[in-house]
Amino acid sequence: MSKTRVGIINVTGYVGIELARLLCRHPGVELVSVTGRSAAGQKLKKVFPNLFNLDITIEAKLGEADIVFSAMPHEESAKEVIPLLKKGKRVIDMSADFRLKDAADYPRWYKIEHVAPELLKEAVYGIPELYRSEISGAQLVANPGCYPTCSILALAPAVKAGIIEPDIVIDAKSGVSGAGRSLKLGSLFSEVDEDVCAYSVDGHRHFPEIAQELGIINSGEPLKIIFVPHLMPMTRGMMSTCYAAVKSGKFSGKNIKEEIRKIYQDFYANEEFVRVVDDPPHTKHVQGSNYCLVYPNYDQRTGKLMVISVIDNLGKGAASQGIQNMNVMLGLPETMGLDAPAMFP
């Protein structure tokens, strides 16, 4: 039986190379073509020695592939994706270009006019735990951002059950790899080592994704969300700590914490990659994996829900979730190529 041919546009970024690392050992597909403008003509294993067993040449233009990952930056990605869609190819876009449903959000959050607003309604938002059936038949999947994945999975059960007030605070932290591979002053080792800082406090680009998707879960009613991201002195990993007041009268029992925990366990009962855990999780508990660990808690003193979730920002927050989406699209077992546990230490 022939394997599905897979291509990666822009393999030389962090997301692209993580895709290549995972796809090269995926038993259901064959990585046949990768592109990278700055390294075209070179062997991938020469540019990235960690992939010493992957004998493939980086090309300037994508070769023939049945399904394509675009790991280009926002705005640039749409220009690559649109011709592929016209050719009938199935595409998983790793950028933000098709995540938002309202084209008017792009000038505000990304400073661009969207080149194909008609495609925004066709694109399926790629969190399989929420949109599995839609992803299975999609031609275009918009792979979510890392902060939205971590935050939405933390809050979806509570929002769906209608147990929290609409005022939500999300305190999120990410490793430096989330800033990408291009040279930036704020990503230099001497700048980030032994330092923690909040950034984009007046509005991060991932905020509209979080608001959009949680609003959909909330029966279309918008929520009042404060989202503050922080940069941590680590390479990869992400944590979201979310707070919201529990609605009065929603629980009649004495052990509200256990009732909330049951809501989360039921919501994710059939999900392999989201685990409701007994103790506050660490980012290292998911490093290099496709898992999201979620810890719901209830503060009796304030009547507030607290949910802590962790993911690998390059894994479930990007590349491995993209491959999870690919598995769903191709009708493969969802865990195929992704069931390795986290790395430690």
N, C-alpha and C positions, 0 to 999 in steps of 0.2 A: 504494500500500500504506500503510495507516494505521500510525502509530507508536504504540508502547506509551506509555500515559499514566503519568507518574511524579509522586509527591508527596513532599514533605519536611516532616516534623513538627519544629518548632523550627529554623527556618532561620537564626536570629539568633546562634547560637553559632559558634565557629570551624569545627567540623566541618560544621555545616549550610550555612554560606556557602561553604565549599570544595566541598561537594556541588553547590550551585547553580552555581558557577563552571564546574565540569566538565560538568554535565548540560546547561547551556544551549547548549553547542556539540557535544553528542553527536548523531551523525547518525541513531541508531537509535531514539531515544526523544524524547518531548516533555514538558518540565517544565510541568505544568498547575496545580499547587497547592502553596503553601508556607504554613506557619503560624508564628506567633511572637507570643506573648501581649503582650510589651511594645511591639511595633510593629504590631499588627493595624490594618488599614485604610490603612496607608501603602504607597507603591510601594517595591518592593525596591530599585530603583535610587536612590531617595531616601535610604534608610537606608544602603545600601552603594554609593556612587558609582562604584566600580570596575566595577559591573555596569550601566553606563549603557545598554547595548543590550538589557537584559532587562526588558521591559514587563510585569511581573506584580505583583499586589497581595498583600501579606501578609495572610492571613486569620486569624481567631480559631479556626476549625475547618477541618479538612481537607476539600477538595472531592473529587469523584470521581477516583480514580486506580486503575490496574491493579496497580501495584507501589509500595510505600511505604518510604521511609527514615525511621526514627525516630531523631532526633538528640537526644532528651531525655536528661537525666541518669539515672543508675541509680535504680531504684525507681519513678521517674515514668514511665520508658519502658514498662515492662511494662503499666501501666495503659492506655496508649495502644494498645499492640500487641494485647492480648488481644481487644478488640472487633473489630479489623480481621481477625484470624485467623478469628473466628467468622463474618465476612461472606465468607470465602473469599479474602481478599486475600493477596497474597504480600508478605512483609515482610523487610526487612534492618534489623536492630536494631543501631544503632551503640553502644549502651550495653553495660554488663556483665551486664544482667539475664538473659541466656540463654546465657552463655558456659560456665558451670560446670555439670557434670553432676550433682553432688551438692548437693541443696538445703541440706544441713547446713553447707555452706561459706559460705552467704550471711550468716548471723548472725555468723560469725567474722570474715569479711573485709569485709563491707559493713554490718554492724550492722542488718540487716533480715531479716524472715522472708519467704521468697519467696511471692508471691501465687498462683503457678501452677506448682508443682513438677512437675506432670504434663507440662508442655511442655518441660522441660529435656532429656528424652530425644529429643524430636522435633526440637529445634533442631539445625542443622548448624553446626559451627564453621567460620567462613568464611576459611580459608586455601586458596585454589584449588589451590595447588601440592601440597597434601596431601589435599584432600577434593573434588576437582573433580566426580567422578561423583555424590556425595551432594548437592552443592550444586545440580546441574542439575535435580533433581527436588524440591527442598525448597520448602516453603511459608514456613518461617521460618529465616533465616540469622542467626547471631550473629556479627557482625563483630568480629574480635579486637581486643584492645588493642594499642597501639603497641609497648610494651616486649615483650610476648609475640611479636608478629610478627617483630620484629628478632632476638630471641633464639632463637626456635624455628627460623627459617630458617637461622640460623647453625649450629645444633647438630644438626638433623634428619639430615643425611647420616651424620655420625659415630655418632650413636645407632643409627640403622637398621643400619649396617654392623657394629655391636657392637665398635668398635675402642677405645672409651674406658672407663675406670673410672667407677663411678657417682657419684663425688664431682666436682661441677661448680661452678665459680665464674663468675658473670656480673657483670661490671662494666659498667653501662649509663649512658648520658648522654642527656639530652633538652633540647630548646629549651623556652622558657617557655610557648609556645602550648599545650603539653601540659597545662598547669594550667587551661585553659579561659579564658573571656572575662569571667567574673564578677570583681568587685573583691576582691583578696586582698592582704594586706600583703606576703606573700612573693613576689608577682609584680610589685610596683612596680618601675619602672625603677631608682630609686635603691637598691633592695634587691638587685637581681640583677646590675646592671652591674658589670663587673670583679670578679666573684665566682663561685666554684664551690663547691657544697656537696652532700654526701650527705644523703639524707632517707629516711624510712621504713625505717631500717636494721633494725628489729625485725620487719619484714614489710610489704611493699608489696602493695596489692590485686591487682596483676597477677601476683604470684608463683603463686597457685594455678592460673592458666591455663597458665603455663609448665610447672609440675610435672605438671599433668593431661595436656597434649598430648605432652610428651616421654616421660612414662610410658607412654602409649598406643603411641608409636613403639617404645619399649623392651619390646614384647610384654607390656605390663601391669605390668612390674616398676618400682616407684618408684625414683627417683634422689635422691641427696643434693645438693640445689642451694642454693648461697648466691647470693642476688640482691641487689645493692646499686645503687639508682638514684642519679643525680646530676643536679642542675639546672645547666644551662650558660647563660651570658649571650648567648644568641642566640634569635631568634624561632622558627625551625623547624629541625628536623633531629634525628637520633637515631643513636647508635652503641652497639653492644654488643660488648664484648671478652670472649670466653669462654675459659675454661681448664679442661683436664681431662687427667689422665694417660692416656697410651696404654697399652693392655693389653699385657703382655709376651707375646711370641710371635706377635703378630698380623701382623708384617711380617718377612719373611726377607731382603728386599733391602737394599742399602746406602742407597738414596735414599728414605727413608721419606716425606720431604716430598712428593716427586712422586707416590708411591703414594696418599697422602692426598688430594692435589690431584685425582688421577684419580677417586677415590671421589666427590668433590664435583662434578666435571664430569659424571660419568655420572648422578648423581642429578638434576641440574638441566639435563640435555642438551636437553630439549624445552620448557624454560620460558623464555618471553619476558622475564618481569619479574624473574627472579633471575639475576644474572650472576656467575660466578666470575672474579675479576679477578687481575691479575698483581702488583699492588702494594697496600699498605694504602690503602683508600678514604677519602675525605673526605666529610663530611656534605653539602658543597656539590655533590658529584658527583651527588646525587640530588634536590636541592632542587626542589620543584614537580612531581616526577614520581612514577610508580608503581613505580619500580625499587628493587630491593634488591641491593646489591653485597656480595659475600661473599669474604673473603680468608682461606683456611685456611693455617696455617703449622705447622711442627713445630720445637720447640726441642730440639736434639740434646743439650744439656747436662743438661736435666732430664727428658727423655722426655715432655714435655707437648705436647698439641695446643693451639694458640692460634688462635681464629677471630675475625676482626673483620668485623662487618656494619654497614651503614648504610642508613637509610631516611629519607624525609621523614615525620615523625610525623603530619602532617595528610594525607599522601598514602597511600603503601603502609601507613602505620600507622593510617589511618582512612578518609578519604573516597574516595580513588581505589581502594583495595582493595574498598570497598563497591560501587563501580561495576564493578570487575572481577567481583565476585560476581554483580551484576545481569546482566552480559553472559552469564555462564555459565547463570544461571537462565532467561534468555530465548532461549538458543540463538544468541546473536549472536557474532560474532568476539570473542574474549576481549580483544583489544587495541583494540577500537573506542572511540574517544574518549579513549584513554589512552596513545597511542604517542608523545606529545611528549617530547623529551629534557629533561634537567634544565636549569634556569635558571642562567646564570652571567654575571657574578659575582653 
